[in-house]
Amino acid sequence: MKYTEELLATMYYRMYQARFFEEALKSSSVSEKINGVSHLSIGQEATAVGACMAMNEDDKIVMSFRNHAQAIASGMEIKGMMAEVMGRESGINGGLSGSAHLSDASVNNLGTSPAPGAGYPIACGAALTQQKQKTGQAVLCFGGDGTLDEGLFGESLNLAALWKLPVIFVIENNFFSGATAIEHHFAPKSVAALAAAYGVPAVTVDGNDVIAVHSAVTKARAKAASGEGPFVVEAQTYRLCGYDTNDLQLYRSVDEQKIWQQHDPINLFTETLIQDYQMDQSVLEQLKENATRSVNDALDYAENASDPSMNDALTPVYAK
């Protein structure tokens, strides 16, 4: 696939948007501007952006609960996102969902759930709809390595394979389920080996390489949408932050974290754009500055927005 400068610039911009958005959330959580904790994915931006931008505009996306980068990558409006996470009335979901139930039908983002693995059967249902209605579209579903030992993952793989559903399961493997290393909770030799047990093809890619992720998901989408059935893409990455904003990360060594910091996906992509695509450093700096400004504007917008009224609490619960 030929990568245009426009596509590469959009990838770069969204990766920085996601990084700055979550850094702003981290600071806001520490200063108690946000109730509770936030589950961040700093360091995993390449997987989210590469996967989402490989999909067609009319395809559906189901996020994992570590979802901010995925939401931004899917095209969700950042001011509404920030207001939602802060529980404001002008949030995308009226301030009633927060991060845990974030969704936006206007960009075909079906949302997320705080329950690990809950998105897999939802994605199968969405994929079945595409199949029955013969839309030619596919569904992208994110999940973490911590969901691999959930029953929902196996059940969903089985159903998707049985019915040849047009769904791509992207596994963000950051090697930790909370504070538990993957070798202590996942028995199969690899994600591909588990997928193979259900007859589902799979590929493993460097999740910190946005081009590699984009290429893999593009190929997987073509197969799924053409009727070949589901596909699994394992993106091996690492979160350069805690499990949530209260996590002290005592279960990981400092040396391990330093090694992965040398593989920061944004730094790697910067080098790639300059060396392989001859993009000018000044253009990249401008994109970074634009991303910073967009997040600062969103933060200012959210902090000055109104809280929802108590009368709005039950509005989306009952159909009229």
C-alpha positions as CSV (number, residue, x, y, z in Angstrom):
1,M,0.0,0.0,0.0
2,K,1.2,3.5,-0.9
3,Y,1.2,5.9,2.1
4,T,0.3,9.4,1.2
5,E,1.7,12.3,3.2
6,E,-1.9,13.2,4.2
7,L,-2.5,9.8,5.7
8,L,0.9,9.7,7.5
9,A,0.3,13.2,8.8
10,T,-3.1,12.2,10.1
11,M,-1.7,9.2,11.8
12,Y,1.0,11.3,13.5
13,Y,-1.4,13.9,14.6
14,R,-3.8,11.4,16.1
15,M,-1.1,9.6,17.9
16,Y,0.1,12.8,19.5
17,Q,-3.6,13.8,20.3
18,A,-4.0,10.5,22.1
19,R,-0.8,10.9,24.0
20,F,-1.5,14.5,25.1
21,F,-5.2,13.7,25.9
22,E,-4.2,10.9,28.3
23,E,-1.4,13.0,29.9
24,A,-4.0,15.7,30.5
25,L,-6.3,13.1,32.1
26,K,-3.5,11.9,34.3
27,S,-2.8,15.4,35.6
28,S,-6.6,16.1,36.0
29,S,-7.0,12.9,38.0
30,V,-4.1,13.8,40.3
31,S,-5.6,17.2,40.9
32,E,-9.0,15.6,41.5
33,K,-10.7,17.3,38.6
34,I,-11.9,13.8,37.5
35,N,-13.8,11.5,39.9
36,G,-12.2,8.1,40.2
37,V,-9.4,6.7,38.2
38,S,-8.7,6.6,34.5
39,H,-7.3,3.6,32.6
40,L,-4.6,5.0,30.3
41,S,-2.8,3.5,27.3
42,I,0.2,5.8,27.0
43,G,2.7,3.9,24.8
44,Q,0.0,2.0,22.9
45,E,-1.0,4.7,20.5
46,A,0.4,3.1,17.4
47,T,-1.9,0.0,17.7
48,A,-5.0,2.1,18.1
49,V,-4.3,4.5,15.3
50,G,-2.9,2.0,12.9
51,A,-5.9,-0.4,13.4
52,C,-8.7,2.2,13.2
53,M,-7.3,4.0,10.2
54,A,-7.1,0.8,8.3
55,M,-10.9,0.5,8.4
56,N,-13.4,2.0,6.0
57,E,-15.5,4.9,7.1
58,D,-18.7,2.8,7.3
59,D,-17.1,0.0,9.3
60,K,-18.0,-0.5,12.9
61,I,-15.6,-0.3,15.9
62,V,-15.9,-1.8,19.3
63,M,-13.3,-0.6,21.9
64,S,-11.7,-2.1,24.9
65,F,-12.0,-0.4,28.3
66,R,-8.5,1.2,27.8
67,N,-10.1,3.2,25.0
68,H,-9.1,6.9,24.8
69,A,-6.6,6.4,22.0
70,Q,-9.0,4.1,20.2
71,A,-11.8,6.7,20.4
72,I,-9.6,9.4,19.1
73,A,-8.3,7.2,16.3
74,S,-11.8,6.3,15.3
75,G,-12.6,10.0,14.7
76,M,-14.4,10.9,17.9
77,E,-14.6,14.6,18.6
78,I,-12.0,15.5,21.3
79,K,-13.9,18.3,23.1
80,G,-16.9,16.1,23.6
81,M,-14.6,13.3,24.7
82,M,-12.9,15.4,27.3
83,A,-16.2,16.8,28.6
84,E,-17.6,13.2,28.8
85,V,-14.6,11.9,30.8
86,M,-15.1,14.8,33.2
87,G,-18.8,14.1,33.5
88,R,-20.0,17.3,31.8
89,E,-23.4,17.8,30.2
90,S,-21.8,18.7,26.9
91,G,-20.0,15.4,26.8
92,I,-20.5,13.0,23.9
93,N,-22.9,10.9,26.0
94,G,-24.2,13.8,28.1
95,G,-21.7,13.3,30.9
96,L,-23.4,10.0,31.9
97,S,-20.9,7.4,30.6
98,G,-17.4,8.7,31.4
99,S,-14.6,6.6,29.9
100,A,-16.1,3.3,30.9
101,H,-19.1,3.4,28.5
102,L,-17.8,5.9,25.9
103,S,-19.5,5.6,22.5
104,D,-20.3,7.7,19.5
105,A,-22.6,6.4,16.8
106,S,-21.8,9.3,14.5
107,V,-18.4,7.8,13.8
108,N,-19.7,4.2,13.9
109,N,-18.0,3.6,17.3
110,L,-20.2,1.2,19.2
111,G,-18.5,1.9,22.4
112,T,-16.8,0.0,25.2
113,S,-17.5,-1.8,28.5
114,P,-15.6,-1.8,31.8
115,A,-16.0,-5.6,31.8
116,P,-12.9,-7.2,30.1
117,G,-13.8,-9.1,27.0
118,A,-17.4,-7.8,26.9
119,G,-16.9,-6.3,23.5
120,Y,-16.2,-9.6,21.7
121,P,-19.8,-10.8,21.5
122,I,-21.0,-7.3,20.7
123,A,-18.6,-7.2,17.8
124,C,-19.9,-10.6,16.6
125,G,-23.5,-9.2,16.7
126,A,-22.5,-6.2,14.7
127,A,-20.6,-8.3,12.2
128,L,-23.7,-10.6,11.9
129,T,-25.7,-7.5,11.0
130,Q,-23.2,-6.6,8.3
131,Q,-23.3,-10.1,6.9
132,K,-27.1,-10.4,6.9
133,Q,-27.6,-7.0,5.4
134,K,-24.8,-7.6,2.8
135,T,-23.3,-4.2,3.5
136,G,-19.7,-5.3,2.6
137,Q,-18.5,-3.7,5.8
138,A,-16.5,-5.2,8.6
139,V,-16.2,-4.8,12.4
140,L,-13.0,-4.0,14.3
141,C,-12.9,-5.2,17.9
142,F,-10.1,-4.3,20.4
143,G,-9.2,-6.4,23.4
144,G,-6.2,-6.7,25.7
145,D,-4.1,-9.7,26.5
146,G,-5.9,-9.9,29.9
147,T,-9.1,-10.9,28.0
148,L,-7.5,-13.9,26.3
149,D,-8.4,-16.2,29.2
150,E,-12.0,-14.9,29.4
151,G,-14.7,-17.3,28.2
152,L,-16.2,-14.6,26.1
153,F,-13.1,-14.6,23.8
154,G,-13.3,-18.3,23.1
155,E,-17.0,-18.2,22.6
156,S,-16.8,-15.3,20.2
157,L,-13.9,-16.8,18.2
158,N,-15.9,-20.0,17.9
159,L,-19.1,-18.2,16.7
160,A,-17.3,-15.9,14.4
161,A,-15.4,-18.8,12.8
162,L,-18.6,-20.9,12.6
163,W,-20.6,-18.2,10.8
164,K,-17.6,-16.6,8.9
165,L,-18.4,-13.3,10.4
166,P,-16.6,-10.2,9.0
167,V,-14.8,-9.2,12.2
168,I,-11.2,-8.4,13.1
169,F,-10.1,-9.0,16.6
170,V,-7.1,-6.8,17.5
171,I,-5.4,-7.9,20.7
172,E,-3.3,-5.2,22.3
173,N,-0.8,-7.4,24.1
174,N,1.1,-5.2,26.6
175,F,2.1,-8.4,28.5
176,F,0.3,-7.5,31.7
177,S,-3.3,-8.2,32.8
178,G,-3.4,-5.6,35.5
179,A,-0.4,-6.5,37.6
180,T,-0.2,-10.1,36.4
181,A,2.4,-10.9,33.7
182,I,1.0,-12.8,30.7
183,E,3.1,-16.0,31.4
184,H,1.2,-16.3,34.7
185,H,-2.3,-16.2,33.2
186,F,-2.2,-17.4,29.6
187,A,-1.2,-21.0,28.9
188,P,-1.1,-21.3,25.1
189,K,2.3,-20.7,23.4
190,S,0.9,-17.7,21.5
191,V,-2.2,-15.8,20.6
192,A,-2.0,-17.3,17.1
193,A,-2.0,-20.8,18.5
194,L,-5.2,-20.1,20.4
195,A,-6.8,-18.6,17.3
196,A,-5.7,-21.6,15.3
197,A,-7.6,-23.9,17.6
198,Y,-10.8,-22.3,16.3
199,G,-9.6,-22.3,12.7
200,V,-9.1,-18.5,12.8
201,P,-6.1,-17.1,11.0
202,A,-3.8,-14.8,13.0
203,V,-0.7,-12.7,12.6
204,T,1.6,-11.1,15.2
205,V,3.0,-7.6,14.6
206,D,5.0,-5.0,16.4
207,G,2.3,-2.9,18.1
208,N,4.6,0.0,18.4
209,D,5.0,0.3,14.6
210,V,1.9,2.1,13.3
211,I,2.7,1.2,9.7
212,A,3.0,-2.5,10.6
213,V,-0.3,-2.4,12.4
214,H,-2.1,-0.5,9.7
215,S,-0.8,-2.9,7.0
216,A,-1.8,-6.0,9.0
217,V,-5.3,-4.8,9.7
218,T,-5.8,-3.6,6.1
219,K,-5.1,-7.1,4.9
220,A,-7.3,-8.7,7.6
221,R,-10.2,-6.3,6.8
222,A,-10.0,-7.2,3.1
223,K,-10.3,-10.9,3.9
224,A,-13.1,-10.5,6.5
225,A,-15.2,-8.2,4.3
226,S,-14.8,-10.5,1.3
227,G,-16.5,-13.4,3.2
228,E,-13.4,-15.3,4.4
229,G,-14.4,-14.9,8.0
230,P,-12.7,-13.5,11.2
231,F,-9.1,-12.6,11.6
232,V,-6.9,-12.0,14.7
233,V,-4.2,-9.4,14.8
234,E,-1.9,-9.6,17.9
235,A,-0.1,-6.2,18.4
236,Q,2.7,-6.6,20.9
237,T,3.1,-3.3,22.7
238,Y,3.7,-1.9,26.2
239,R,1.9,0.7,28.3
240,L,4.3,3.3,29.5
241,C,2.1,4.1,32.5
242,G,0.3,2.3,35.3
243,Y,-2.8,0.1,35.0
244,D,-4.7,3.2,36.1
245,T,-3.8,6.6,37.5
246,N,-3.3,5.2,41.0
247,D,-1.0,2.4,40.0
248,L,2.6,2.6,41.4
249,Q,3.8,-0.2,39.0
250,L,5.6,-2.1,41.8
251,Y,5.2,-5.3,39.8
252,R,7.5,-4.1,37.0
253,S,11.2,-3.5,37.2
254,V,12.6,0.0,36.4
255,D,15.0,-1.6,33.9
256,E,12.1,-3.2,32.0
257,Q,10.3,0.1,31.7
258,K,13.4,1.9,30.5
259,I,13.9,-0.7,27.8
260,W,10.4,-0.1,26.5
261,Q,10.7,3.6,26.8
262,Q,13.4,3.3,24.1
263,H,10.7,1.9,21.8
264,D,8.2,4.7,22.3
265,P,5.9,4.4,19.2
266,I,5.7,8.2,18.6
267,N,9.5,8.5,18.6
268,L,9.8,5.5,16.3
269,F,7.2,6.9,13.9
270,T,9.0,10.3,13.9
271,E,12.2,8.6,12.8
272,T,10.3,6.6,10.2
273,L,8.6,9.7,8.7
274,I,11.9,11.6,8.4
275,Q,14.1,8.7,7.2
276,D,11.7,6.7,5.0
277,Y,9.1,9.2,3.9
278,Q,11.3,12.3,3.8
279,M,8.8,14.4,5.8
280,D,10.1,17.7,7.0
281,Q,10.9,18.1,10.7
282,S,9.0,21.5,10.7
283,V,5.9,19.8,9.4
284,L,6.0,17.2,12.2
285,E,6.6,19.9,14.8
286,Q,3.5,21.8,13.5
287,L,1.4,18.7,13.8
288,K,2.6,18.1,17.3
289,E,1.8,21.7,18.2
290,N,-1.6,21.4,16.6
291,A,-2.3,18.3,18.7
292,T,-1.2,20.1,21.9
293,R,-3.5,23.0,21.1
294,S,-6.5,20.7,20.4
295,V,-6.1,19.0,23.8
296,N,-5.6,22.2,25.7
297,D,-8.7,23.6,24.0
298,A,-10.7,20.5,24.9
299,L,-9.5,20.6,28.5
300,D,-10.5,24.3,28.8
301,Y,-13.9,23.5,27.2
302,A,-14.5,20.6,29.6
303,E,-13.4,22.4,32.8
304,N,-15.8,25.3,32.0
305,A,-18.8,23.1,31.0
306,S,-21.8,22.5,33.2
307,D,-22.6,19.3,35.1
308,P,-25.7,17.4,34.0
309,S,-28.8,17.9,36.1
310,M,-30.2,15.1,38.3
311,N,-33.2,15.1,36.0
312,D,-31.0,13.8,33.2
313,A,-29.8,10.8,35.0
314,L,-32.6,8.5,33.9
315,T,-33.1,10.0,30.4
316,P,-31.3,7.3,28.4
317,V,-32.5,4.4,30.6
318,Y,-36.1,4.2,29.3
319,A,-37.3,4.4,25.7
320,K,-40.0,6.9,24.9
